[in-house]
Amino acid sequence: MHLSYCTNVHPAEDLDGIIGQLDTYAVRIRAHLDADVLGLGLWLAAPVASALAESVELRRRLRRELHVRGLEVVTLNGFPYAAFQAPVVKNAVYHPDWTTPDRLQYTLDLARILGDLLPDNAARGSISTLPLAWRTPWDATYAGTAARRLDGLAKGLAEISDVAGRPIRVGLEPEPGCVVETTAQAVEQVSRLDNEWIGVCLDLAHLACAWEDPADAVGRLRSAGIPIVKVQISAALEASSFSDVLHDYVEPRFLHQTRSAAGLSADDLDEAIELNFPGPWRIHYHVPLHAAPAAPLTSTVAVTRAAVRELLPECDHFDVETYTWGVLPPAQRPRDDAELAAGIAAELAFARDLIEEAGA
């Protein structure tokens, strides 16, 4: 069992910056947890991924820097391509998508890097990626192009895994508003691919926003033979009905797709507020696992807990992914690096307890 936290919460996009953030955050988090080894779900922007993929020496340097700090990497987040902590991200996070050669090259670069970072005790490596593309524009031509790219991905993963001596698999991550939003859509799309190498990354905030029952969702994937390559332990924002407090969560960086229990949808929170459709609402806004949002809002942590119980037999890669610390309402936002490290450590402790409870 591997538990990690995703480093896409940090802005560094070059190797020196990434190594610097290990000391600023990861070492502190490991100390908070009193852990011999801390797992990282490493995010590498495309330019640094390209440089690492081309240089054995740079990969060896990164592995050394991880090892001396008591850090390990079995999974990479390959969803954001670059500039994920830019002032405005919104729909840019979905580009380049799986119709492009850039997305294929980036993902294969990540697989080559991961092959050299895997610790000796890891049976496999995992990489999460976007669920094909944003839902528009999308047609049969786009679908055919994406399928060819993903066929190339499977062939590349087979070759890289042979060199690494262990399988490295990629999981498409269903997300609100994308071509693949639900596990039913994942079954439809992913079953057409080479499932030896390509499966699903299940993000639990996204699962909640789709109003999916965890047992049904996991059972659907299991019945279809779709491997759950990776799980992102996360919780979404929930509101029983409209509240003025929701305005505090409207912010310019990330897209916060909103879904109601009645099936109504909006592509961002400000749009949902304007439409004021009946609740309850679930909002694609990853909130800290261990800390309740401002009342009367809640989180979908109950869905997270139920999903972990269902997923524990299916998957052994769990990555805590709360990338929104820097855009939380000011009263809940960490004041400095030390507070952010403490918050991430608290989330990891919460996730560890969920996994232990589920396995008891």
N, C-alpha and C positions, 0 to 999 in steps of 0.2 A: 504494500500500500504506500503510495506517494502522495503527500499533501504539500502544496506550495502556495505562494501568492504571486499574482501576476504583476510584473513590473511595468505594465503599460500605464500605471498611475504616475510614473516618473517621466520627465521630459527628455532625458539624455538620448541623443541619436548618433553619437560617435563613440568609438571604443574607449577613449580616455574618460568621457563622460559617464559611460556605463560602469566602468570600473570604479569611478568616484562615487557613484550612487550605491555601490555595494557597501562602502564604508559609511555613507551617510544614513542609509536605511537598513539594509539587510543585516549587517553586523549588529546593529542595535536591536533589531527584531529578534534575532537569534538569542541575544542576551536576555531580553524580556522573557522569552519562552524557556530559557535555560536548556536549550536544545543542543545536542552534539552536532547535528547537521540540520540546516534549514533548506527547504526546497524552494526554488524560484521557478515560476512560469515566465521565462525570459521573453521580453519583447525586443526585437531587433528591427529597427527601421531598414528599409530596402538598401540605402547606400552602405551602411555598416555591414549588413548581411552579405552584400556583394563582395565587399573587401575581405570579410572573414572566409567566405566560400572559396575565394581565390588563393588564400594564403594558409598553408599548413602551420606556419610559425605563429600567425596571429591567433589561430584556433588553439594552438598549444598555450599561448600566453593567456588567453581567456580562461582555459581550463585550469591553469596554475593559479590564476587570481581567484577563481572560485574555490579551489581546493584549500588554499592557505587560510581562507576565511570561514571554512566549515560550511560551504554552500554547495548545493548540487542542482543539476538541471536534467529533468527527464521529459519536459514538455516546453514547447514554444508557442507563443501566441502569434499566429501569422495572419490575423484578421486585418488590423490597421497596417497600411503600407508605409506610411511616413507621417510625421507632424501630427501625432495623435493628441498631443497636449497643446496644440496651437490655439490662439484666441478664439477662432471659429473653425469647427470641424464639420458638424452637421452631416450632409449627404456625401461629403468628400471621402468619408471613411469607406465607402463602397467602391471606390475607384483606386487603381484599376481592378476590374472584376474578372470573372473567369472566361470572358470572351477574349481576353487580351493575352499576348505572349508575356507581357511584363508580370502578370500574376503567376503564371506558370514558373517563370524563371525565379522569381522571388521565393516561391514555396520550395522549389528544388534547392535553392541556396540554403534555406533554413534546414532542410533535411540533411544536407552535407555537413553543416555546422553541428547539428544535434548528434550526428553519428560520432563526432569526436568529443562531445561534451558528456555523453552518457556515463554515469558512474558504473563501476564494475558490477554492482549488484542489481542494476536495472535490466529487466527482461526485455524491455522495448522502449521506444520513444514515441511521442505523440505531438502533433501539430494541429492547431485549430485554424480554420479559414472561413471566409465569408460564404454564405449560402447561395453561391452562384453570382447573384447580383441584386441590386435594388429591383423592385418588381416592374418598373417602367424605365426605358422601353424594353420589352421582352417579347420575342416571338419565336417561331420555329427556326429561323435563321440563327438568331442568337443562341438558342438552345443547342443547335447542331455544332456551332463553333465551340461552345463551352464543353460539350461532350468530348470533342477532339482534344481540347486542352487537358481535360481530366484523364483521358486515355494516356496522354503523354506523361501526366503526373504519375499514374500507376506504374508505367514502365520505368520511369526515373527512380521511383521509390524502391522498386525491386532491385535495381542495380546498386543504389546507395546502401540499401539494407544488406546486400550481399557483402559489400566492403566492410560495413560496420559490424557484421557478425550478429546483428540483432534487427528485428523488424522495426521500421519507422513508419507510422501510419498517420494519415491526415483525416481529420473529422470536419465535415461541413457543419456550421453552427447555425441552426435555425434562429431567425431573428425577425421581430415584427417589421412588416413592410417590405420584406425581401421576397425573392422568388420562392424560397423555402422559409416559411414562417412557422409551420406546425410539424409535428412528427408524422402526420398523415402525408403531408407534402414531402417530407424527408424520405419516407418509404417510396413514394412515387419516383422521386428523382435519384436517390442514392442506389436503389435496387438496380438501376441501369448501369451502374459503374462496377469496377473491379473491387469487390468488397474484401478481398484479401488485404488491400492497401488503403481503401477509402471507406470511411464510415461517417459517424455523426459525433460531433461535440455537443453535448447537451448543456446549455446554459440555463440555470434554474430560474433566474429572473425572467428570461424570455419564455420559458415554459409557463410560468405563472401568468405573464401578460397575454398569452394565448388562451388562457383559461382552460388549460389542459389538466386533467386529473393525472397525477404522477404514475399511479399504477397502470392506468390505461395506456399512457404514453410509452412507458417502458415495455409493457406487454406487446404493444404494437410493433415496436422496433425488434423485440426479441422474436416475435412470430414471423417477421419478414426476414430474419437473418441478418439484420443490419447491425454491425458492430458499433458499440458505444466506445469510441476511441478515447474520450476524455470527458470529464464533467467539470463545468465551471460553477463553483458554489457561490451563489449570489442571491440577493433578494431585491425585489422591485418595490416601488412606492405604491401604496394602496389608499384609496379614499372611498368611504362609504357613499359619499355624495359630494357635490361641489362644496369647497371651503375656501375662504379667502387666503388661508395658509398656503394653498397651492401656488399662489402668485410668487411666493418666496423661492419656489423651485424652477421657475422660468428663468432660463439663463442662455447665453449666446453660443456656448461651445458645442454641446452635444445635442443630438436629436433625441427627443423623449416621446416616442410613439405611445399613444394612449388607447387602451381598449376597455370597453365596458362589458359587463356580464351579459348584456342584451345583444352583443355583437356589433355595437357601434364603434367606429374607430376614427382616430385623428393621427396625423403624421408627426405632430409635435404638441407639447403640453399647452402652449398658448392658443393653438387652434382648438384644442379640446375645451379649454376654458371659455373661449368665445362661443362655441357650439352649445356648451352647457348641457350635454346630454345626460340622461338619468344614470345614476350610479348603480352599483359600485364600479369604480374605475381601478384599473391597474396601469401603472405608468412605467415605461422603460427608463427608469432612473435607478441605477444601482445604489442602494443605501447600505451603510455599514451593518453587517450581520448582527452585531451584538448590541446596537444602540437604536432605540425606537426613534422614528422621526418626530417632528413637532406635532403635538396633538392638535386636531383630532385625527391626523393622518396615522396610518400604521404601515407595516411592511408585509411582504408575502413570506416571511420567514417560516410560517407553518407549512407552506407548500415546499419550501426548501428542506425542512425536516422530513416531511413525508417522502420527498423524492430521494433523499439520501438513503432512506430505508430500502427503497425499491432498487436503487442503483448499486448498492454495495456488492452484491454478488456479480454484477455485470461489468464493473470497471474498477481499475486500481489506480487511476490518475485523477486526482481531485485538485483543482486550482481555484483559490479564492480570487475573484475578479471584481474588485470595487475600484473603478478607475475615476470615480467622480468626487473624491475627497476635496479636490481643489475648487469645486463649484457648488458644494453644499451651501445652504443658507449660512450667513456669517456666524451665527451663534453656534453652529455645529461643525464649523470648519476648523481643522487644526491650525494653531497659531504659528507653528514652526516645524522644522524637520523632526525634532524630538517627539512632538505630539503626534505627528503623522506616523512615525515608527511605532509608537505605543498603540495607536489605533489599529494599525495593521496587525500587530501582535495580538491584540484582543480579538480581532476577527479570526485569526488563525486558531487561537485557543478555543473559540466558540465552534469553529468548524471541526476541530479535532474532537471536541466533546460530542458533536452530532454523529460523527463517524463511529466513535466508541459506543454511543448509545445504540446506534443502528446494528452494530456487530455483537451486542451483548446477548 
